[in-house]
Amino acid sequence: MPIIEIKNLTKDYGYGRGIFGVDISIEKGEVFGFVGTNGGGKTTTIRHLMGFLKQQSGTATINGLDCWKDSAEIKKHVGYIPGEIAFPDAPTGTEFLKRQAELLGLKDMSYAEELIKKLQLDPTANLKRMSKGMKQKTAIVAALMADPEILILDEPTTGLDPLMRAEFVEILNEEKKKGKTIFMSSHMFEEVENTCDKVALIKDGKIIDVKRTDEIKHNKEKVFKIEFNSKEDYDKFIKESCINFEGEKFDFVNKKEDKNQVTINIHDESINILTKTLKNYDIRFFTEIKYTLEKYFNSLY
């Protein structure tokens, strides 16, 4: 049975806003990314999982428990980072984390201290006067410190600088090694690509596609950029090169005559033919342009 399961989940706010027939299934130990534009439905979906919203139709379950009816029980096993952080009235980050630990029944704060050090957080600062980045770090520590088996993270790196985002990705990969089940929304494609096993794209409240990240990384359709040392070779390649004896031309994506450069699409099966063809040319460089998650989802948009 999936750890997190959403079936035909619908919440219609009117005027085309909300989520409509969302289906997501997340297995134990899986890191699942959730991407889409602002207003696409990511936060609404997550709020249903946390029991903050009641669906109009469909179901959302975690560990077989109904997310609306059994939300109090579910929260005992879930670490949650909200998309919009609003802390309760506590004088300092340290005091807030202590109160959270008491609610969770957490006695050992050693992992919290480890996270504080990694994130370079000063928890003694006034909670209300913290910068957005410091508040985000505090929320991360609060969500992870009790070592929950399930993590639900709504834009967890909002407000973090690039160095701290990289540190968070490392922390998340360590959580992944522990066998945690993680559901994370993000607008940072690289972040999702570096951490997630599977990704769903949501647009206008509907799931457009669900894809394994390794399928995208190892896409059979490749893109190569080639630069020739002479204009003569550049012209000759464009006019004469074919990938088979039937005269099928290479699929040119781009041509830069001023730089003697071409960019081509080619299937894995034809790469050997390409390399054999290029032996007859004087080449400055020949490099693959990696296919990314962002390119894949932009093609769907």
Summary of the structure (lengths in Angstrom):
residues: 301
radius of gyration: 24.3
end to end distance: 32.0
largest distance: 75.8
contacts: 913
relative contact order: 0.14
helix: 36%
strand: 31%
